[in-house]
Amino acid sequence: MAGKAEGMVRLTGIERCDAEVNRPAMITPHAVDLIITENSEGCIYEAVSGGEAVAGVVYSKAGNHLTLRATSVFPGKGIAAWLLGSVLDRLRMQGETVAASCPLAAAFVSAHPEYADVVGSTVPGHITKG
């Protein structure tokens, strides 16, 4: 990611995801100045604030299908939920589907059934609540 990485963590375990996942996937007062950018060559969506990357989602793509592979974020600000919700909204508008191998992205999708049309139960990587 283009911004400074000090203080940023890669969320790799469910225990670190809970606080980020359960936040609403909508713009909050803290997210007003965030801009989503896509670096298609680097296969990453970034949340940029003040010219600095503050969160990112690394993906791979095959046709109209993306796999969300890893999320890096400054924790505790709800930016990860906002970024993931924004990316999924964008992919929905583009008619693309998603699988999530990143634990944070998978937990987010599981906690937000409003994205079921983007991440269907037939898509590998989808976590179904049981």
N, CA, C and O atoms as a GROMACS GRO file, in nm:
protein
  520
    1MET      N    1   0.085  -0.118   0.000
    1MET     CA    2   0.000   0.000   0.000
    1MET      C    3   0.089   0.123   0.000
    1MET      O    4   0.200   0.122   0.052
    2ALA      N    5   0.038   0.227  -0.058
    2ALA     CA    6   0.119   0.347  -0.078
    2ALA      C    7   0.143   0.426   0.049
    2ALA      O    8   0.244   0.496   0.058
    3GLY      N    9   0.055   0.418   0.148
    3GLY     CA   10   0.066   0.497   0.270
    3GLY      C   11   0.164   0.436   0.368
    3GLY      O   12   0.223   0.331   0.342
    4LYS      N   13   0.182   0.504   0.480
    4LYS     CA   14   0.270   0.454   0.585
    4LYS      C   15   0.206   0.333   0.651
    4LYS      O   16   0.086   0.334   0.680
    5ALA      N   17   0.286   0.230   0.674
    5ALA     CA   18   0.232   0.107   0.730
    5ALA      C   19   0.247   0.097   0.881
    5ALA      O   20   0.195   0.003   0.940
    6GLU      N   21   0.316   0.192   0.947
    6GLU     CA   22   0.331   0.184   1.091
    6GLU      C   23   0.193   0.190   1.158
    6GLU      O   24   0.111   0.276   1.125
    7GLY      N   25   0.168   0.099   1.248
    7GLY     CA   26   0.041   0.097   1.318
    7GLY      C   27  -0.068   0.021   1.244
    7GLY      O   28  -0.174  -0.006   1.301
    8MET      N   29  -0.043  -0.014   1.118
    8MET     CA   30  -0.142  -0.088   1.041
    8MET      C   31  -0.122  -0.236   1.069
    8MET      O   32  -0.008  -0.282   1.080
    9VAL      N   33  -0.230  -0.310   1.080
    9VAL     CA   34  -0.220  -0.453   1.104
    9VAL      C   35  -0.291  -0.528   0.992
    9VAL      O   36  -0.386  -0.478   0.932
   10ARG      N   37  -0.242  -0.648   0.966
   10ARG     CA   38  -0.309  -0.736   0.873
   10ARG      C   39  -0.399  -0.824   0.957
   10ARG      O   40  -0.351  -0.899   1.043
   11LEU      N   41  -0.528  -0.816   0.933
   11LEU     CA   42  -0.624  -0.892   1.012
   11LEU      C   43  -0.631  -1.033   0.955
   11LEU      O   44  -0.681  -1.054   0.845
   12THR      N   45  -0.581  -1.130   1.033
   12THR     CA   46  -0.574  -1.266   0.982
   12THR      C   47  -0.650  -1.366   1.067
   12THR      O   48  -0.667  -1.481   1.026
   13GLY      N   49  -0.696  -1.328   1.182
   13GLY     CA   50  -0.767  -1.421   1.269
   13GLY      C   51  -0.902  -1.366   1.308
   13GLY      O   52  -0.918  -1.245   1.324
   14ILE      N   53  -1.000  -1.454   1.325
   14ILE     CA   54  -1.135  -1.412   1.359
   14ILE      C   55  -1.138  -1.331   1.487
   14ILE      O   56  -1.216  -1.236   1.497
   15GLU      N   57  -1.054  -1.366   1.586
   15GLU     CA   58  -1.057  -1.292   1.713
   15GLU      C   59  -1.020  -1.146   1.694
   15GLU      O   60  -1.063  -1.062   1.774
   16ARG      N   61  -0.944  -1.111   1.592
   16ARG     CA   62  -0.907  -0.973   1.566
   16ARG      C   63  -1.010  -0.904   1.479
   16ARG      O   64  -1.005  -0.783   1.462
   17CYS      N   65  -1.103  -0.979   1.423
   17CYS     CA   66  -1.198  -0.924   1.326
   17CYS      C   67  -1.327  -0.874   1.389
   17CYS      O   68  -1.393  -0.787   1.332
   18ASP      N   69  -1.365  -0.927   1.504
   18ASP     CA   70  -1.497  -0.899   1.560
   18ASP      C   71  -1.532  -0.751   1.569
   18ASP      O   72  -1.642  -0.712   1.530
   19ALA      N   73  -1.442  -0.670   1.617
   19ALA     CA   74  -1.471  -0.527   1.634
   19ALA      C   75  -1.493  -0.459   1.500
   19ALA      O   76  -1.576  -0.369   1.490
   20GLU      N   77  -1.421  -0.500   1.397
   20GLU     CA   78  -1.436  -0.438   1.265
   20GLU      C   79  -1.558  -0.491   1.192
   20GLU      O   80  -1.628  -0.414   1.126
   21VAL      N   81  -1.583  -0.620   1.201
   21VAL     CA   82  -1.690  -0.685   1.125
   21VAL      C   83  -1.828  -0.636   1.164
   21VAL      O   84  -1.914  -0.618   1.078
   22ASN      N   85  -1.851  -0.613   1.290
   22ASN     CA   86  -1.985  -0.581   1.337
   22ASN      C   87  -2.022  -0.434   1.325
   22ASN      O   88  -2.131  -0.394   1.367
   23ARG      N   89  -1.935  -0.356   1.269
   23ARG     CA   90  -1.968  -0.215   1.244
   23ARG      C   91  -2.055  -0.207   1.120
   23ARG      O   92  -2.043  -0.291   1.030
   24PRO      N   93  -2.142  -0.108   1.113
   24PRO     CA   94  -2.226  -0.094   0.994
   24PRO      C   95  -2.141  -0.067   0.870
   24PRO      O   96  -2.039   0.001   0.877
   25ALA      N   97  -2.186  -0.121   0.758
   25ALA     CA   98  -2.116  -0.101   0.631
   25ALA      C   99  -2.171   0.024   0.564
   25ALA      O  100  -2.232   0.017   0.458
   26MET      N  101  -2.148   0.137   0.626
   26MET     CA  102  -2.197   0.263   0.571
   26MET      C  103  -2.099   0.374   0.605
   26MET      O  104  -2.011   0.356   0.690
   27ILE      N  105  -2.115   0.485   0.540
   27ILE     CA  106  -2.026   0.598   0.566
   27ILE      C  107  -2.056   0.654   0.704
   27ILE      O  108  -2.172   0.680   0.738
   28THR      N  109  -1.952   0.671   0.782
   28THR     CA  110  -1.964   0.728   0.916
   28THR      C  111  -1.896   0.863   0.915
   28THR      O  112  -1.826   0.896   0.818
   29PRO      N  113  -1.914   0.944   1.019
   29PRO     CA  114  -1.845   1.074   1.022
   29PRO      C  115  -1.693   1.060   1.006
   29PRO      O  116  -1.629   1.148   0.949
   30HIS      N  117  -1.636   0.949   1.054
   30HIS     CA  118  -1.493   0.928   1.042
   30HIS      C  119  -1.453   0.888   0.901
   30HIS      O  120  -1.336   0.899   0.865
   31ALA      N  121  -1.548   0.842   0.821
   31ALA     CA  122  -1.517   0.792   0.688
   31ALA      C  123  -1.546   0.893   0.578
   31ALA      O  124  -1.525   0.863   0.460
   32VAL      N  125  -1.593   1.010   0.614
   32VAL     CA  126  -1.634   1.108   0.514
   32VAL      C  127  -1.520   1.144   0.420
   32VAL      O  128  -1.543   1.162   0.301
   33ASP      N  129  -1.398   1.156   0.472
   33ASP     CA  130  -1.288   1.195   0.386
   33ASP      C  131  -1.216   1.076   0.322
   33ASP      O  132  -1.111   1.095   0.260
   34LEU      N  133  -1.269   0.956   0.336
   34LEU     CA  134  -1.208   0.838   0.276
   34LEU      C  135  -1.249   0.825   0.130
   34LEU      O  136  -1.365   0.848   0.094
   35ILE      N  137  -1.154   0.789   0.048
   35ILE     CA  138  -1.178   0.766  -0.094
   35ILE      C  139  -1.133   0.625  -0.126
   35ILE      O  140  -1.024   0.584  -0.084
   36ILE      N  141  -1.215   0.551  -0.199
   36ILE     CA  142  -1.177   0.416  -0.242
   36ILE      C  143  -1.106   0.428  -0.376
   36ILE      O  144  -1.158   0.489  -0.469
   37THR      N  145  -0.989   0.369  -0.384
   37THR     CA  146  -0.917   0.364  -0.511
   37THR      C  147  -0.888   0.218  -0.542
   37THR      O  148  -0.874   0.135  -0.452
   38GLU      N  149  -0.880   0.188  -0.670
   38GLU     CA  150  -0.844   0.052  -0.711
   38GLU      C  151  -0.715   0.058  -0.791
   38GLU      O  152  -0.702   0.133  -0.888
   39ASN      N  153  -0.620  -0.022  -0.749
   39ASN     CA  154  -0.497  -0.042  -0.824
   39ASN      C  155  -0.512  -0.178  -0.889
   39ASN      O  156  -0.478  -0.280  -0.829
   40SER      N  157  -0.562  -0.181  -1.014
   40SER     CA  158  -0.590  -0.308  -1.079
   40SER      C  159  -0.461  -0.385  -1.113
   40SER      O  160  -0.463  -0.508  -1.119
   41GLU      N  161  -0.351  -0.314  -1.135
   41GLU     CA  162  -0.223  -0.383  -1.160
   41GLU      C  163  -0.173  -0.452  -1.034
   41GLU      O  164  -0.118  -0.562  -1.041
   42GLY      N  165  -0.191  -0.387  -0.919
   42GLY     CA  166  -0.149  -0.444  -0.791
   42GLY      C  167  -0.255  -0.530  -0.726
   42GLY      O  168  -0.230  -0.591  -0.622
   43CYS      N  169  -0.375  -0.534  -0.786
   43CYS     CA  170  -0.489  -0.611  -0.733
   43CYS      C  171  -0.520  -0.573  -0.589
   43CYS      O  172  -0.524  -0.659  -0.500
   44ILE      N  173  -0.542  -0.443  -0.566
   44ILE     CA  174  -0.576  -0.397  -0.431
   44ILE      C  175  -0.674  -0.280  -0.439
   44ILE      O  176  -0.661  -0.190  -0.521
   45TYR      N  177  -0.774  -0.285  -0.350
   45TYR     CA  178  -0.861  -0.171  -0.326
   45TYR      C  179  -0.806  -0.104  -0.201
   45TYR      O  180  -0.775  -0.172  -0.103
   46GLU      N  181  -0.795   0.029  -0.203
   46GLU     CA  182  -0.744   0.102  -0.088
   46GLU      C  183  -0.844   0.207  -0.043
   46GLU      O  184  -0.915   0.266  -0.125
   47ALA      N  185  -0.847   0.230   0.087
   47ALA     CA  186  -0.917   0.345   0.144
   47ALA      C  187  -0.808   0.448   0.169
   47ALA      O  188  -0.713   0.423   0.244
   48VAL      N  189  -0.822   0.565   0.107
   48VAL     CA  190  -0.721   0.669   0.115
   48VAL      C  191  -0.781   0.790   0.186
   48VAL      O  192  -0.893   0.832   0.156
   49SER      N  193  -0.707   0.844   0.281
   49SER     CA  194  -0.749   0.963   0.354
   49SER      C  195  -0.632   1.060   0.359
   49SER      O  196  -0.523   1.025   0.406
   50GLY      N  197  -0.653   1.181   0.311
   50GLY     CA  198  -0.547   1.281   0.312
   50GLY      C  199  -0.425   1.238   0.234
   50GLY      O  200  -0.312   1.273   0.269
   51GLY      N  201  -0.446   1.161   0.127
   51GLY     CA  202  -0.334   1.116   0.044
   51GLY      C  203  -0.262   0.994   0.098
   51GLY      O  204  -0.167   0.947   0.035
   52GLU      N  205  -0.303   0.941   0.212
   52GLU     CA  206  -0.240   0.825   0.274
   52GLU      C  207  -0.334   0.706   0.273
   52GLU      O  208  -0.453   0.721   0.303
   53ALA      N  209  -0.284   0.589   0.238
   53ALA     CA  210  -0.363   0.467   0.245
   53ALA      C  211  -0.382   0.430   0.392
   53ALA      O  212  -0.284   0.420   0.466
   54VAL      N  213  -0.507   0.410   0.434
   54VAL     CA  214  -0.534   0.375   0.573
   54VAL      C  215  -0.592   0.234   0.586
   54VAL      O  216  -0.605   0.182   0.697
   55ALA      N  217  -0.626   0.172   0.473
   55ALA     CA  218  -0.675   0.034   0.473
   55ALA      C  219  -0.666  -0.018   0.331
   55ALA      O  220  -0.667   0.060   0.235
   56GLY      N  221  -0.658  -0.149   0.318
   56GLY     CA  222  -0.652  -0.208   0.186
   56GLY      C  223  -0.704  -0.350   0.185
   56GLY      O  224  -0.697  -0.422   0.285
   57VAL      N  225  -0.758  -0.390   0.069
   57VAL     CA  226  -0.804  -0.526   0.048
   57VAL      C  227  -0.734  -0.578  -0.077
   57VAL      O  228  -0.753  -0.524  -0.186
   58VAL      N  229  -0.654  -0.682  -0.061
   58VAL     CA  230  -0.586  -0.746  -0.172
   58VAL      C  231  -0.678  -0.851  -0.231
   58VAL      O  232  -0.743  -0.926  -0.157
   59TYR      N  233  -0.685  -0.857  -0.365
   59TYR     CA  234  -0.774  -0.953  -0.430
   59TYR      C  235  -0.704  -1.019  -0.549
   59TYR      O  236  -0.600  -0.973  -0.596
   60SER      N  237  -0.765  -1.127  -0.595
   60SER     CA  238  -0.727  -1.186  -0.723
   60SER      C  239  -0.854  -1.190  -0.806
   60SER      O  240  -0.965  -1.189  -0.752
   61LYS      N  241  -0.837  -1.195  -0.938
   61LYS     CA  242  -0.954  -1.186  -1.025
   61LYS      C  243  -0.943  -1.288  -1.138
   61LYS      O  244  -0.837  -1.306  -1.198
   62ALA      N  245  -1.055  -1.352  -1.165
   62ALA     CA  246  -1.067  -1.443  -1.279
   62ALA      C  247  -1.202  -1.414  -1.344
   62ALA      O  248  -1.307  -1.447  -1.288
   63GLY      N  249  -1.200  -1.351  -1.460
   63GLY     CA  250  -1.324  -1.313  -1.527
   63GLY      C  251  -1.399  -1.211  -1.444
   63GLY      O  252  -1.345  -1.106  -1.408
   64ASN      N  253  -1.526  -1.242  -1.414
   64ASN     CA  254  -1.610  -1.152  -1.332
   64ASN      C  255  -1.614  -1.196  -1.186
   64ASN      O  256  -1.707  -1.161  -1.113
   65HIS      N  257  -1.515  -1.270  -1.143
   65HIS     CA  258  -1.513  -1.322  -1.006
   65HIS      C  259  -1.385  -1.277  -0.936
   65HIS      O  260  -1.275  -1.295  -0.988
   66LEU      N  261  -1.401  -1.218  -0.816
   66LEU     CA  262  -1.287  -1.177  -0.735
   66LEU      C  263  -1.281  -1.261  -0.609
   66LEU      O  264  -1.384  -1.303  -0.556
   67THR      N  265  -1.162  -1.286  -0.562
   67THR     CA  266  -1.141  -1.347  -0.431
   67THR      C  267  -1.069  -1.244  -0.344
   67THR      O  268  -0.960  -1.200  -0.378
   68LEU      N  269  -1.133  -1.208  -0.233
   68LEU     CA  270  -1.072  -1.114  -0.139
   68LEU      C  271  -0.975  -1.194  -0.053
   68LEU      O  272  -1.016  -1.282   0.022
   69ARG      N  273  -0.845  -1.163  -0.064
   69ARG     CA  274  -0.740  -1.246  -0.006
   69ARG      C  275  -0.686  -1.197   0.128
   69ARG      O  276  -0.655  -1.278   0.215
   70ALA      N  277  -0.673  -1.067   0.147
   70ALA     CA  278  -0.614  -1.014   0.270
   70ALA      C  279  -0.660  -0.871   0.291
   70ALA      O  280  -0.685  -0.798   0.196
   71THR      N  281  -0.672  -0.833   0.418
   71THR     CA  282  -0.713  -0.698   0.455
   71THR      C  283  -0.609  -0.641   0.552
   71THR      O  284  -0.569  -0.707   0.648
   72SER      N  285  -0.566  -0.518   0.525
   72SER     CA  286  -0.477  -0.446   0.616
   72SER      C  287  -0.546  -0.317   0.654
   72SER      O  288  -0.608  -0.252   0.571
   73VAL      N  289  -0.536  -0.281   0.784
   73VAL     CA  290  -0.615  -0.167   0.832
   73VAL      C  291  -0.557  -0.113   0.962
   73VAL      O  292  -0.495  -0.187   1.038
   74PHE      N  293  -0.578   0.016   0.986
   74PHE     CA  294  -0.555   0.070   1.119
   74PHE      C  295  -0.676   0.027   1.201
   74PHE      O  296  -0.787   0.067   1.167
   75PRO      N  297  -0.661  -0.052   1.305
   75PRO     CA  298  -0.775  -0.113   1.376
   75PRO      C  299  -0.855  -0.015   1.460
   75PRO      O  300  -0.807   0.090   1.502
   76GLY      N  301  -0.983  -0.054   1.481
   76GLY     CA  302  -1.068   0.014   1.577
   76GLY      C  303  -1.141   0.137   1.528
   76GLY      O  304  -1.206   0.204   1.608
   77LYS      N  305  -1.134   0.169   1.403
   77LYS     CA  306  -1.199   0.290   1.352
   77LYS      C  307  -1.317   0.259   1.260
   77LYS      O  308  -1.384   0.351   1.213
   78GLY      N  309  -1.344   0.130   1.234
   78GLY     CA  310  -1.454   0.094   1.146
   78GLY      C  311  -1.422   0.111   0.999
   78GLY      O  312  -1.510   0.096   0.914
   79ILE      N  313  -1.297   0.142   0.968
   79ILE     CA  314  -1.259   0.163   0.829
   79ILE      C  315  -1.268   0.034   0.749
   79ILE      O  316  -1.308   0.037   0.633
   80ALA      N  317  -1.231  -0.078   0.808
   80ALA     CA  318  -1.234  -0.205   0.736
   80ALA      C  319  -1.376  -0.237   0.691
   80ALA      O  320  -1.398  -0.278   0.577
   81ALA      N  321  -1.474  -0.220   0.780
   81ALA     CA  322  -1.614  -0.247   0.744
   81ALA      C  323  -1.659  -0.152   0.634
   81ALA      O  324  -1.728  -0.194   0.541
   82TRP      N  325  -1.623  -0.027   0.645
   82TRP     CA  326  -1.661   0.071   0.543
   82TRP      C  327  -1.597   0.036   0.410
   82TRP      O  328  -1.663   0.041   0.306
   83LEU      N  329  -1.468   0.000   0.410
   83LEU     CA  330  -1.398  -0.037   0.288
   83LEU      C  331  -1.460  -0.161   0.224
   83LEU      O  332  -1.489  -0.161   0.105
   84LEU      N  333  -1.482  -0.265   0.303
   84LEU     CA  334  -1.539  -0.388   0.249
   84LEU      C  335  -1.679  -0.365   0.196
   84LEU      O  336  -1.713  -0.414   0.088
   85GLY      N  337  -1.762  -0.291   0.268
   85GLY     CA  338  -1.896  -0.260   0.220
   85GLY      C  339  -1.892  -0.181   0.090
   85GLY      O  340  -1.969  -0.208  -0.002
   86SER      N  341  -1.801  -0.085   0.082
   86SER     CA  342  -1.789  -0.004  -0.040
   86SER      C  343  -1.742  -0.087  -0.158
   86SER      O  344  -1.792  -0.072  -0.269
   87VAL      N  345  -1.644  -0.176  -0.134
   87VAL     CA  346  -1.595  -0.263  -0.242
   87VAL      C  347  -1.707  -0.355  -0.289
   87VAL      O  348  -1.726  -0.372  -0.409
   88LEU      N  349  -1.780  -0.415  -0.195
   88LEU     CA  350  -1.890  -0.505  -0.234
   88LEU      C  351  -2.000  -0.430  -0.307
   88LEU      O  352  -2.058  -0.483  -0.403
   89ASP      N  353  -2.031  -0.308  -0.265
   89ASP     CA  354  -2.130  -0.227  -0.338
   89ASP      C  355  -2.084  -0.200  -0.481
   89ASP      O  356  -2.162  -0.211  -0.575
   90ARG      N  357  -1.957  -0.167  -0.497
   90ARG     CA  358  -1.900  -0.140  -0.629
   90ARG      C  359  -1.906  -0.265  -0.717
   90ARG      O  360  -1.945  -0.258  -0.834
   91LEU      N  361  -1.868  -0.379  -0.660
   91LEU     CA  362  -1.869  -0.504  -0.737
   91LEU      C  363  -2.011  -0.544  -0.775
   91LEU      O  364  -2.034  -0.597  -0.884
   92ARG      N  365  -2.106  -0.519  -0.686
   92ARG     CA  366  -2.248  -0.546  -0.717
   92ARG      C  367  -2.290  -0.465  -0.840
   92ARG      O  368  -2.352  -0.519  -0.931
   93MET      N  369  -2.256  -0.336  -0.842
   93MET     CA  370  -2.293  -0.250  -0.954
   93MET      C  371  -2.227  -0.295  -1.084
   93MET      O  372  -2.281  -0.273  -1.192
   94GLN      N  373  -2.110  -0.357  -1.075
   94GLN     CA  374  -2.038  -0.404  -1.193
   94GLN      C  375  -2.079  -0.545  -1.234
   94GLN      O  376  -2.030  -0.598  -1.333
   95GLY      N  377  -2.169  -0.607  -1.157
   95GLY     CA  378  -2.216  -0.742  -1.190
   95GLY      C  379  -2.114  -0.851  -1.163
   95GLY      O  380  -2.118  -0.957  -1.226
   96GLU      N  381  -2.023  -0.826  -1.068
   96GLU     CA  382  -1.920  -0.924  -1.037
   96GLU      C  383  -1.956  -1.000  -0.909
   96GLU      O  384  -2.037  -0.953  -0.829
   97THR      N  385  -1.896  -1.117  -0.891
   97THR     CA  386  -1.918  -1.197  -0.771
   97THR      C  387  -1.789  -1.205  -0.692
   97THR      O  388  -1.680  -1.176  -0.743
   98VAL      N  389  -1.802  -1.245  -0.566
   98VAL     CA  390  -1.690  -1.243  -0.473
   98VAL      C  391  -1.688  -1.369  -0.389
   98VAL      O  392  -1.792  -1.423  -0.350
   99ALA      N  393  -1.567  -1.416  -0.360
   99ALA     CA  394  -1.542  -1.515  -0.257
   99ALA      C  395  -1.444  -1.449  -0.160
   99ALA      O  396  -1.372  -1.356  -0.198
  100ALA      N  397  -1.440  -1.495  -0.038
  100ALA     CA  398  -1.353  -1.433   0.061
  100ALA      C  399  -1.267  -1.538   0.129
  100ALA      O  400  -1.316  -1.619   0.208
  101SER      N  401  -1.137  -1.537   0.098
  101SER     CA  402  -1.046  -1.624   0.171
  101SER      C  403  -0.982  -1.550   0.288
  101SER      O  404  -0.923  -1.613   0.376
  102CYS      N  405  -0.993  -1.418   0.291
  102CYS     CA  406  -0.948  -1.336   0.403
  102CYS      C  407  -1.048  -1.354   0.518
  102CYS      O  408  -1.168  -1.336   0.497
  103PRO      N  409  -1.001  -1.388   0.638
  103PRO     CA  410  -1.094  -1.409   0.750
  103PRO      C  411  -1.182  -1.288   0.781
  103PRO      O  412  -1.299  -1.303   0.812
  104LEU      N  413  -1.126  -1.168   0.772
  104LEU     CA  414  -1.206  -1.048   0.799
  104LEU      C  415  -1.315  -1.032   0.695
  104LEU      O  416  -1.431  -1.008   0.730
  105ALA      N  417  -1.279  -1.044   0.568
  105ALA     CA  418  -1.379  -1.030   0.461
  105ALA      C  419  -1.486  -1.138   0.472
  105ALA      O  420  -1.605  -1.110   0.453
  106ALA      N  421  -1.446  -1.261   0.501
  106ALA     CA  422  -1.542  -1.370   0.515
  106ALA      C  423  -1.636  -1.345   0.633
  106ALA      O  424  -1.756  -1.367   0.621
  107ALA      N  425  -1.582  -1.300   0.745
  107ALA     CA  426  -1.664  -1.271   0.862
  107ALA      C  427  -1.758  -1.153   0.834
  107ALA      O  428  -1.873  -1.153   0.877
  108PHE      N  429  -1.708  -1.052   0.761
  108PHE     CA  430  -1.791  -0.937   0.726
  108PHE      C  431  -1.909  -0.980   0.641
  108PHE      O  432  -2.023  -0.941   0.667
  109VAL      N  433  -1.883  -1.061   0.539
  109VAL     CA  434  -1.990  -1.108   0.451
  109VAL      C  435  -2.090  -1.191   0.530
  109VAL      O  436  -2.211  -1.178   0.509
  110SER      N  437  -2.042  -1.275   0.618
  110SER     CA  438  -2.130  -1.356   0.701
  110SER      C  439  -2.217  -1.272   0.792
  110SER      O  440  -2.333  -1.305   0.816
  111ALA      N  441  -2.162  -1.161   0.843
  111ALA     CA  442  -2.235  -1.073   0.935
  111ALA      C  443  -2.328  -0.976   0.862
  111ALA      O  444  -2.410  -0.910   0.926
  112HIS      N  445  -2.316  -0.966   0.730
  112HIS     CA  446  -2.395  -0.870   0.652
  112HIS      C  447  -2.468  -0.941   0.539
  112HIS      O  448  -2.420  -0.941   0.425
  113PRO      N  449  -2.583  -1.002   0.568
  113PRO     CA  450  -2.657  -1.078   0.466
  113PRO      C  451  -2.705  -0.994   0.349
  113PRO      O  452  -2.746  -1.049   0.247
  114GLU      N  453  -2.700  -0.862   0.361
  114GLU     CA  454  -2.741  -0.778   0.249
  114GLU      C  455  -2.647  -0.792   0.129
  114GLU      O  456  -2.677  -0.742   0.020
  115TYR      N  457  -2.534  -0.860   0.147
  115TYR     CA  458  -2.442  -0.884   0.036
  115TYR      C  459  -2.453  -1.025  -0.021
  115TYR      O  460  -2.366  -1.067  -0.097
  116ALA      N  461  -2.556  -1.098   0.015
  116ALA     CA  462  -2.573  -1.236  -0.033
  116ALA      C  463  -2.580  -1.244  -0.184
  116ALA      O  464  -2.541  -1.345  -0.243
  117ASP      N  465  -2.631  -1.139  -0.249
  117ASP     CA  466  -2.639  -1.142  -0.395
  117ASP      C  467  -2.502  -1.128  -0.461
  117ASP      O  468  -2.485  -1.168  -0.576
  118VAL      N  469  -2.404  -1.073  -0.390
  118VAL     CA  470  -2.269  -1.059  -0.443
  118VAL      C  471  -2.188  -1.184  -0.408
  118VAL      O  472  -2.107  -1.230  -0.488
  119VAL      N  473  -2.210  -1.237  -0.288
  119VAL     CA  474  -2.142  -1.357  -0.242
  119VAL      C  475  -2.248  -1.462  -0.217
  119VAL      O  476  -2.304  -1.471  -0.108
  120GLY      N  477  -2.276  -1.541  -0.319
  120GLY     CA  478  -2.378  -1.644  -0.306
  120GLY      C  479  -2.326  -1.768  -0.239
  120GLY      O  480  -2.205  -1.788  -0.227
  121SER      N  481  -2.417  -1.852  -0.194
  121SER     CA  482  -2.378  -1.976  -0.125
  121SER      C  483  -2.303  -2.073  -0.216
  121SER      O  484  -2.238  -2.165  -0.168
  122THR      N  485  -2.312  -2.052  -0.347
  122THR     CA  486  -2.241  -2.141  -0.438
  122THR      C  487  -2.101  -2.090  -0.469
  122THR      O  488  -2.026  -2.154  -0.543
  123VAL      N  489  -2.065  -1.975  -0.414
  123VAL     CA  490  -1.933  -1.918  -0.439
  123VAL      C  491  -1.835  -1.971  -0.336
  123VAL      O  492  -1.860  -1.959  -0.216
  124PRO      N  493  -1.721  -2.030  -0.380
  124PRO     CA  494  -1.622  -2.079  -0.284
  124PRO      C  495  -1.576  -1.967  -0.191
  124PRO      O  496  -1.559  -1.853  -0.233
  125GLY      N  497  -1.555  -2.002  -0.064
  125GLY     CA  498  -1.509  -1.904   0.033
  125GLY      C  499  -1.621  -1.840   0.112
  125GLY      O  500  -1.596  -1.768   0.208
  126HIS      N  501  -1.746  -1.866   0.072
  126HIS     CA  502  -1.859  -1.807   0.143
  126HIS      C  503  -1.880  -1.878   0.276
  126HIS      O  504  -1.880  -2.001   0.281
  127ILE      N  505  -1.896  -1.802   0.380
  127ILE     CA  506  -1.924  -1.859   0.512
  127ILE      C  507  -2.071  -1.841   0.542
  127ILE      O  508  -2.123  -1.729   0.537
  128THR      N  509  -2.138  -1.949   0.573
  128THR     CA  510  -2.280  -1.943   0.603
  128THR      C  511  -2.298  -1.951   0.753
  128THR      O  512  -2.236  -2.034   0.819
  129LYS      N  513  -2.382  -1.864   0.809
  129LYS     CA  514  -2.412  -1.870   0.953
  129LYS      C  515  -2.492  -1.996   0.979
  129LYS      O  516  -2.582  -2.032   0.903
  130GLY      N  517  -2.459  -2.064   1.089
  130GLY     CA  518  -2.530  -2.187   1.117
  130GLY      C  519  -2.591  -2.191   1.251
  130GLY      O  520  -2.654  -2.290   1.287
   0.00000   0.00000   0.00000
